Amino acid sequence: MPPSAAPRGVLFLCVANSARSQLAEALARSLFPTSVRVLSAGSSPSKVNPYALEVLAELGLDASAQHSKSVQSIDPELVDTVITLCAEEVCPVFLGRARRLHWPIPDPATKDGTLPREELLRRFRTARDTLREKLERFRDEEFGAREPLA
């Protein structure tokens, strides 16, 4: 996409808007130009997973002000690009004329809560690092290269 057509609004979608899309929102805010509106939402919003906040803090990113939002609360006019992050589950639908990309990222959270803390942190770090790589590539293609996140 030429610089004049670079997205002004990017929306990250997953089901609960608690882990993957929250990670993507915080990482994108740190990587994208400040002129880009970065949003996240889900079809069944819950609350931000504390492990997501913890692995973001490891990179010096404070996402404590982020909260889960319903995809229905997002104005389609604010979004040029929608990136769905669902892997095995059905991704939410976003109405509007936005360009759509799909980055299947396995959900790092567990439904039953039986994994030990270190395994959950490992899964969240893997999701975070995968998203960071994809976002850096996306940033370089859409907005031009910048310094990588430390």
C-alpha positions in Angstrom: 0.0 0.0 0.0 1.5 3.4 -1.0 2.2 5.8 1.9 -0.8 8.0 0.9 -3.0 5.0 1.2 -1.6 3.7 4.5 -4.3 2.8 7.0 -5.6 5.4 9.4 -7.3 2.9 11.6 -6.4 -0.7 12.4 -8.8 -3.0 14.4 -7.6 -6.3 15.9 -10.3 -8.9 16.5 -10.6 -12.1 18.5 -13.4 -13.7 20.4 -13.0 -12.4 24.0 -10.8 -9.4 23.4 -8.8 -10.5 26.4 -5.4 -11.8 25.2 -4.3 -11.8 21.5 -6.1 -8.7 20.4 -5.1 -6.9 23.6 -1.5 -7.8 23.0 -1.7 -6.7 19.4 -3.3 -3.3 20.4 -0.6 -2.5 22.9 2.2 -3.6 20.6 0.8 -1.7 17.6 0.4 1.5 19.6 4.2 1.2 20.4 5.2 0.4 16.8 2.9 2.3 14.5 2.9 6.1 13.8 0.9 8.1 16.3 -1.4 9.2 13.5 -2.8 5.6 13.2 -5.8 4.8 15.4 -5.3 1.4 16.9 -8.3 -0.5 18.3 -9.2 -4.0 19.5 -12.5 -5.7 20.1 -14.2 -9.1 20.3 -17.5 -10.8 19.7 -17.8 -11.9 23.4 -15.7 -9.4 25.3 -14.7 -10.4 28.8 -11.8 -8.8 30.7 -8.1 -8.3 29.8 -6.1 -11.3 30.8 -3.6 -10.5 33.5 -1.0 -12.6 31.8 -1.3 -10.4 28.7 -0.6 -7.3 30.9 2.3 -9.1 32.5 4.1 -10.1 29.3 3.6 -6.6 27.9 5.1 -5.1 31.0 8.2 -7.2 30.4 8.7 -5.0 27.3 8.0 -1.9 29.2 4.5 -1.5 27.8 1.7 -0.4 30.2 -1.6 -1.7 28.9 -3.5 -1.4 32.2 -5.8 1.3 30.8 -7.0 -1.1 28.0 -10.3 -2.8 28.4 -12.3 -5.4 26.5 -14.8 -4.0 24.0 -17.5 -5.5 21.8 -17.0 -5.4 18.1 -20.5 -3.8 17.9 -19.1 -0.7 19.7 -16.6 0.1 17.0 -17.5 2.6 14.3 -16.7 1.1 10.9 -15.8 4.5 9.6 -12.8 4.6 11.9 -11.3 1.4 10.5 -9.4 0.9 7.3 -7.8 -2.5 8.1 -9.2 -5.4 10.2 -6.8 -8.1 11.4 -8.5 -11.2 12.9 -6.3 -13.2 15.2 -8.4 -16.3 15.8 -6.9 -19.7 15.2 -9.2 -22.6 16.0 -12.3 -20.7 17.0 -14.8 -18.7 14.8 -13.6 -15.1 14.4 -16.0 -12.2 14.9 -17.4 -10.5 11.9 -16.8 -6.8 11.4 -19.2 -5.0 9.0 -17.7 -2.3 6.9 -15.5 -1.8 3.8 -12.2 -2.3 5.6 -9.5 -4.4 4.2 -9.3 -7.7 6.0 -6.2 -9.7 7.1 -6.2 -13.0 9.0 -3.3 -13.8 11.3 -4.2 -17.1 13.1 -2.6 -17.0 16.5 -3.3 -19.8 19.0 -5.1 -18.6 22.1 -2.5 -18.5 24.9 -5.2 -18.7 27.6 -6.8 -21.9 28.9 -10.5 -22.4 29.4 -10.1 -24.7 32.4 -7.2 -22.9 34.3 -5.2 -26.1 34.8 -1.8 -25.0 33.4 0.9 -23.9 35.7 1.8 -20.2 35.8 5.2 -20.7 34.0 3.5 -22.6 31.1 0.9 -19.8 30.8 3.6 -17.2 30.7 5.5 -19.1 28.1 2.3 -19.3 25.9 1.6 -15.6 26.3 5.2 -14.7 25.5 5.0 -16.8 22.4 1.8 -15.1 21.3 3.3 -11.7 22.1 6.5 -12.4 20.2 4.7 -13.8 17.2 2.5 -10.7 17.1 5.4 -8.4 17.5 7.1 -9.9 14.4 4.0 -9.7 12.3 3.3 -6.1 13.4 6.9 -5.0 12.6 6.5 -6.5 9.1 3.1 -4.9 8.7 4.5 -1.5 9.9 7.5 -1.7 7.5 5.2 -2.5 4.6 2.4 0.0 5.4 4.3 2.9 7.0 8.0 2.5 6.3 10.6 1.0 8.6 11.2 2.2 12.1 13.4 1.0 15.0 12.3 -2.4 16.3 10.8 -2.6 19.8 13.4 -3.4 22.4 
